[in-house]
Amino acid sequence: MAMDDSIPQQFIRPALLQERVGQRIRCLTCERRCEIEPDKLGWCQTRRYQDGTLVTLIYGAVSSLSANPIEKKPLYHFYPGTLALTSGAWSCNFGCPWCQNYDLSKVKPGGGRYLSPEDFVARAIDLDCRGTSISFNEPTLSLEWSLEVFRLACGRGLYNTYVTNGYMTSEALRLLAEAGLDALNVDVKGDAQAVRKYCGGIDVEKIWRNCRLAYELGVHLEITTLVIPGVNDQDEMLHGIANRIVAELGTEVPWHVTGYYPADHFAAPPTPVDTLERAWRIGKKAGLAFVYLGNVPSHPLENTTCPDCGTLLLERQGLRLTTSHFDHGRCPACGRDVPGVWGNS
C-alpha cells in the first residue's frame, strides 16, 4: 500500500516492535506480522516503512474520547461502578463487515486531535475517572502511546484496560502487562472458519493463545462474543467457544454474549433476545459460573448473581451499576468467593 504524505508529523513516531527481513521491515505489533516495503503501509495502514525504519502514524491520535462506565467495555468483574476515560484512534487489523464502530475502524489514519500521554492521564484525573481504557477501534494499533499512558496512569494510582480483538503479538501483550495493563476484554468472534472468513484471514488460535497468556500474566480477563445471526449463532459454535473458555481459562472467567445490530455493510437482522438467552444457557451448561447478556438493557441476565446460592450481588440497569450487595468480593449469603477486582464494591 502506497505512502500517504498527509499525516501530521505529531502523530508519527518510531514503531517499537519491528525487524528487518531483507529489503522489507516486518511489523511485530500484531499477528498479521506484515512485511512492508519502503514507502509502503501495512495491512492496517497505521504502520509505514519510512526513512529506513517502521513508524506508527497514530501516536496520540484521538478519534473519540469519553468518560465511560467500566460496564460499557464490558468489564463486569473489574472495579464495578467506576468510570474509565476511554479513547480510540483509527483503523483496525481485522476486516469484519459488521463492525459496530466502523466509522472509526474503517477510516485511514490522518485526522483527529493529538493528546499526549501526560494530558490524557491528567484529563482522566480531572474527570474523576478511576482508570483508563483504550477502545473503540483496535487498541493494539496504539501500542506505543498505550505503554506511555499506562506507565503514567499507574504512577497516579489509575487502572488500565484494553477492549481488543486479541490479535496482538505475544511480545506486545507482555510489554502491555509490564507497563501496567490491568484488564482485558477480548472479543472472540467465532470458530476458526468463521473468523478466517469474516475477519480477513485471521487465525483464531492466536487469540486463544493471548487469552491464556493474559491469564498467566495476571491480567484480569473477560470474554465477549458478538452473536450475529447466520455467522456465529449456531449451537455448535457457541458450545465450542464456551467449552474452550472452561477448558483453557477456567469456569470463573466471565463470558458476555452480546446483541448485534446491523452496521457497516452487513445487513443481517439484529440478534433476537431468545438467541442470546440460548447462548447464555449454553455457557451455563458448559460450566461457566458467570455468563451475561449484552446490548439488552435491563435484562435480568446482565446482573451478577452468586452461582452457588443465587443471591443478587450486582444489579445493573443498562450500563449503570444500581445496587451492590458485595462483601469485598464474597457473597454475603453463603460466603462464596467471586473472582474479580472489586475495588470498594
Protein Blocks (a to p, Z undefined) as FASTA:
>chain_A
ZZdfkbcfklpccdfbdcdehjbccdfkbmnlpacdehiacfkopacceehiacdfkgoi
afbdcdddfklmpcckgoghiacdddddedjfbfcfkbfklmmmmpcchiacdddfklmm
mmmmmnopabdcdehiafklmmmmmmmmmmmmmmnopacddddehlacfklmmmmmmnop
abdcdddfbdfklmmmmnoopafklmmmmmmmmmmnopacdddddddehklmcfklmmmm
mmmmmmmnojklccdddddddehjbfbdcddfklmmmmmmmmmmnopabdcdehighiak
lpccdfklopafbdcehjacfbdcbeehiafklopaceddekjZZ
